[in-house]
Amino acid sequence: MATIVERLNKKTGLPSYRVQVRHHSRFLKYTSTDKSLSKTFHTKVEAELYAASVEQQFREKHYKSKELMKSLEGPPPLEDRYYEMMADVQKPIMTDPSHVFFSQAIERYKAEVEVHKALNTRKSQRSQLQYWDKRLGHILIKDITPALITYEKAELFDQEKSSSTVRRYLVLLGHILSVCTKEWQWLEQNPASLVKKPPDRKGRTRFLSEKEIATLLEACKKSTHWQLAPICTLALATGTRYSEVVKLPFKQLDFDREMMILKDTKNKTDRSIPLSPFAVTVLKDYVHELARRYPHLDPETCYLFPSKNLKSPAYVRKAWWAVLKQCKISDYRFHDNRHTFSSHFIMSGASLIDTAHILGHKTLAMVQRYAHLSEPHTRSLIEKTTNTMFQGLRGTDA
């Protein structure tokens, strides 16, 4: 009687589940607009509960099409019945977690936790959730033990996944079980907390020398993509991520204060980054050219680096790789522009705290990789400090 169809949203990449109900081999019509009885949900569990509630009403003969159509003045009575069933079904889960399967935990995690994550995070974790659902979905959460997780870790390595990839899979599994333990009270202890995770790969520290920077920017100016040079310059001058640069709204560039304002960043925080005189000059020239090419451009609604349709951000990846090949710069990605800025920033005397603030890191852990670059600056500070401390001893020695 009920059919559940899974669909993927092309924009978000997230699945949805549409329930369609058949009665006597025909779709039941329940409104005067002649629509079929159907509803879309974010999770499969909700879809199955909805379908079960409809079938139950059919069995109880609650649906008499003519009487139903006459009584419909607002939402169909099925809505109230569905939410009553949802409450009834969740009660035993909350009071008796021994009957909860891991697949149910994943579905609830998607509905209550995953929806609050950044879009890119949801996309990257979608395949991991599907993997854990396939591997552990049929197991009761009370039967998931540290030994079982250790076995699954070995299975991931057997699939020739890298240490960093295995770590990410285990981190997600651990977070699901942590929510089950701390928030939903389904477990007394998180079994994943007892399993040692493989070490994460060492952070990249590849950065360009001053000569390489000059060579790169000169090649960018000659690129077939006219926006590549200002985009690369802004990334090198501020240490911002690729998405933060190309998706920067025009109105968040403040020439009066010589600042760029980033809102709702990867770390869910806003930050302002000062612009150097060189970056301001490059951007002013770019904005002048942008206005010449697109005289009807609205700065209040468009990106600073728009594509030709003025609705989406510019795409410069292909041009970027062509420039790197031309310059013969190897082992370097666009994200490494962030490392280049950080390295030169610290070598110029900036502290790790200053660097973390500019890059938008909440802790110093992510900038510890640059600590060795501050040694000359640290040495000069120590010499200055000790010269002051022991100044009184010089006269005594004389």
N, C-alpha and C positions, 0 to 999 in steps of 0.2 A: 504493500500500500504506500509506503514512504520511500523515497529515493533521496540519497544524500550525494551531492556533486561537489567535489573539491575544485576550487578555482584559485588562481594566483593573480594578485594585483600587479599589473605591469609596472606601476610607479613605485610602490613600496616593496614589492617582491614577497609580500606576506600572503599566506593562504587564507581563504574564507570557505565556508561550507554552506551550501544552499540546500534546504530541505524542500522537496516537492511531494505533495500527497495525492495519491490516486485513489479513486473510489469506483468500483465496477469498471476498471480499465479506462476511466476517463478522469481528467483532472477535476476535482471538486471546485465549483465556482461559489465564492462566498460573498461577492459584492456585486453591486449593480453595474460596475464598470467591467465586469466579466474577466476578472483576474483569477489566476489559479492560486490555490492555497499553498503559499510558499513563504519562506523566511530565510534570511541569511545570517550566519553567526560567525564569530571569529575563531571559535574552537569547535572541534568535532564532538566533544562531550556534550556541549550545549545543544548542538544539532541533533544528536541522538536522543537526548531527553525530550526535545521538542517533538520529534517524530513519534516517540513512545507515547507522549501525552495525547497526540491526535488519534493514534490508533486505539488508545484506551477509550477515548470518547466515542469512537465509532462502535467499539464493542458494547459500550453502555447505552448506545443509541441516543447520544446527546446531539447528534447532527441530523436534523431534518431540514433539508436544503430550503424548502419554501418558507418554513417558519423562521429559520435563521436569517434569511435575506430580509424578511419583513421586520425582524427585531433589530437589525443592524443600524445603529445611529452613530456609532463611533467605532473604536477598535473592536474586533470580534471577541466574544467571550473566551476564545481559546487563549488569548494573551494572559488573562487572569489565571486560567487553569494551568498554563505553562509555568508561570512564576511560583504558583503554589507547589507544583511538582518539583521545581528547582529547590525550593526550601526543604521539602520533604526528603529529597534525595541527599542533600548536603548534610542533614542532621546526623544520619548514621556515620557519615564520613568523619564529621567533626568529633563524635563521641566514641567511635570505634575505628581508629586508624589502622587496625590490624587487617582490614579488608581493602585497603587502598593500594592499587597497583601503581607502579611507577609511571605508566602512561597517563594516568589520571593526574599525577603530580605535574607532569610536563604540560598537560593541557591547562591546568590552573596557573602554572608558571607563565605560560604564554599570555593568558588573559589578564593577570594581575601584575606581573613583574616586567615581562619583556616589552610590553606596550610603552613603558616609560623610558626605554633605552633609545639611544640615537639611532636613526635610520640605518646608517652604515654598520652599526653594531648588530642590529637585528638581522641584516642581510648576511653578515659574516657568520653569525651563530645559527642561522637556519639549518645549514647542513649538519652542524654538530647536534642540534636538538633531534633531528631526524635520525642521526646515527644512534644516539642514546635511546631513543624510543624503540628502534629496531632491536637493539642489543638487550635492553633491560625493561622495556615496556610491559612485558608479560609477567614480571616478577613483582611480588608484593614488596612495598618499600621496607617493611620490617625485616625482610630476608636479604636486603642488600648489606653486605658485610665488608669490612676492610679487605678480607681475603678475596672476595669477588671483585672489588675495584682494582686490587693489585693484579688479578688475572686479566682484567680488561685493559689495564695499562700495558701489560705484556703483549696483548693482542694488537694494540695500536702500534707498538714498535715492530711487531711482525709484519705489519702492513707497510713497513718502510717509511713511516711518518717521522719527521724530524723531532728532536727533543722539544723544541718550542711549540710545535703543533700538538704533541701529546700533552704538554703542559696546559695549553689552552682548552683542550677537551676536558681535562681533569678539573680545571678551574670552574668551568661551566657546570659540570656534574656536581662539584662541591657546593657551588652556590645554590643549585636547586635543592640539594639535601639540607643545606643550611637554612633556607627559607622554610622547608618542611619541619625543621627542628625548632627554630626560634620563633617563627611567626604563626605557623599553622598547628604547632604542637602535635605533629604526627609521629615524631621520633624523640627519644630521650637524648640521643647523642648523634652527631653527624659522623657517619662512618668514614667519610672522605677525609675528615680532619686527621685521621690516624694513618693515612697513606702518604708517603713521601712523594712529592712531585719532582719530576726531572728538572734540572736547572734550565733557566731560560738562556737563550743565546746571548753572547756578549754584545752590548749595544754598539752600533756602528759609530766610528769616529772619523770616517773619511771626510776630509774637507779640502778645499782648493787653496792653493797658494795665491799670493797677490798677482803673480804673473798669469796663472791659470784663470783667475777671475777676469782679468783684462782681456785675455784671449776669448773667453766664453762670451762676454758681453759684446765684443766686436763682431763675433760670428752671429749672435742673436740679432744685431742691427741689420745684418745682411740677409737674414732669413726671409723666406717667402711669406711667413706669417708676421704681419706688421705689429701684432700685439705681444709677440714673444719677448722682445727686449724689455719693455716696461714691466711685464709680469715677472721676468727673471730678476730684474733690478730690485723690484719691491720685495721679492722673497729673500734676496741676499741682504738687503738693507734692514730687514725687520725680523728675520727668522721665523716668518709665518709659514703655515702649511700650505700645500697646493690649493686645497679646497677653500682655505681662508682668503687666499688672494683672488682666485678667479670668481668666487661667489660673493665677493665684497660688494655690498650695495653702494652705489655712487654717493648717496647722501651721508655715508659713514666715513667719507674722506673729508677732513677738515683742514683746508689750506690756511685758514686764519690762525689756527693754533698749531699748524704743522703736525697734525696727529692723524692716525687712522684708528677707528673704533671698531673693535670686534665684539659681536654680541652672540650669546648662546653658542659658545665654542665647544670643542670636544669635551672639555672638562665642566661643561654646564655653567661657565662663568663668563663675564664680560671683562674685557681688558682694553686699555688704550696704549698705543705704541707711538712714541715720538718718531718723526721722520727727519732724516738728515737733510742738510741743504742740497746735496747731490740728488737724493731721492725726490725731493720736492721739485727740483728743476726738471728731472726726467718726467715726472707725472704731469706737470703743467704743460710741457710740450705734447705729451700724449693726449691730454684732455682737449687741447686746442685742435689736434688732428682728428680726434673723435667727433668734435662738434662740426668740423668741416665735412666729414664723411656722412654724418647723420645729423643734419640740422634740426630735425624734429624730435630729437632724443629728449626724453623727460628724465632729468637727474633724480627726481623723487621716487621713481618707480623702477628704474633699470639698474643693471649691474655696472660696476666701474669698467669691467672688461666683458662687454656683451658679445654674443655671436651675431651673425648677419641678420637674424630675425629679431634681434633686440629683446628676446624673451628668455633665452637661456644663456648661461655663461660660455665664454669662449673655450674652445678645445685646442690646446697647443701641444699635446703629448707627442704627436707625430713629428711636428716641427722640432720639438725639443730633442728627440732621439737623433734626428738628422744633424742637428748642430753638434751634439756630442761626438758623433761619428766624424764629422768634418774637423773638429778640433783635436781628435784623437785622445779624448779624455775617457779613460776606462774606469770601471767599477764606481760609477757615480750616477745617482738617481736625483730626481727633482727634490725629493725630501732631504737629500744631503745638503741642499742650500741652507737648510735649517742648522745643520751641523757646522757648515762653513761660517755662518754668522756667529754662532755660539762660541766657536773656537777663537775667532778673531776678537770677539767681544771680551772674552776672558783674558786673552793675551794682551789686551789693551789696558788691563788693570781692573776689570769688573769682578765682583765677588760672585760666588755660586748663588747667593741669595738674589742678587740683581739679575743674574741670568735666568734663574727659575721664574722670577717675576715677569720678565719680558717674554719668555717662552710660554708662560701660562701653566707651568707645573705647580702642583699644590705642595709637593715635597721636594727635598733636595736629591732624592734617590736617582731621579732621571738625569741630573746634571753632574753626578759624581764622575761620569766618564770623562769630563773635561777638567777634572781637578789637577791633573799633572801639568796642564798647560798654564796654570797660575803660579807655578813654582818661581819663575823670575820675579814676578810681582810680590810674592810672599817673601822672597829673600830680601828684596829691597826694603820691605816693611820691617822685617826683623832687624836689618842693619840700622835703619833709622831709629827703631825703638831702643836697641841696645846702646847706640851712640848716646842717646839721651839719658838712659839709665846709668851708664858708667862714666858720664862726663866729669863727675866730681873726682874720679880716681886719677884722671890725667895729671892734675896738678900735684897729687901726692906722689905719683911715679917720678915726676920731674924733680 
